[in-house]
Amino acid sequence: MELVFATNNKHKIREISDLLDNNFRVLGLADLGINEEIPEEAETLEENALFKARYVHEKTGLNVFADDTGLEVDALGGAPGVYSARYAGESKSFDDNIEKLLRELQDVTGRSARFRTVIALILDDSEYLFEGTVEGEIIRERRGNGGFGYDPVFIASGYDLTFAEIPLGEKNRISHRAKAMRKLIGFLRGENRTGADSNR
């Protein structure tokens, strides 16, 4: 089965290709000559993921999946959420995003938060959603040089190290994206067919 991953992130494409068996071939947008940036202007992660998947499906007619991820901080009413990548502005600088987040939480004691990934799949013209979440908290200063995004200020529940400090293999095992990907892969393999949220 040929599947399009609605991304040009080669790391993401390789990651899921390694998890699937030889019955699946994963293509990125560049493989199809789609080089434009797909807008992410919806109000929820689910809507953004679905928009990207539908955009590519309408252009190609192929089976496709797309993901969107956000950091949700309880003390900020779930912000930055769907705006995580551009929290401090359209420059999409995660250094600026982290600085803004730490300023917003400067006098806050309850710092519970979660990373959440939603994957939208369009398979044989039906739509499905898969979600992965990791609970944790935001610390008061950056720690670690690994990872990306908000990883230096996020500690998952049950851990003492930030996502930027723990080994990449361990992070990939417990992360929100990994959990959502495992649900998607199980579905594609014929497992947990009742575990997906059908959108239509």
Secondary structure, 3 states (H helix, E strand, C coil): CEEEECCCCHHHHHHHHHHCCCCCEEECHHHHCCCCCCCCCCCCHHHHHHHHHHHHHHHHCCCEEEEEEEEEEHHHCCCEECCHHHCCCCCCCHHHHHHHHHHHCCCCCCCEEEEEEEEEEEECCEEEEEEEEEEEEECCCCCCCCCCCCHHHEEECCCCCECCCCCHHHHHHHCHHHHHHHHHHHHHCCCCCCCCEECC
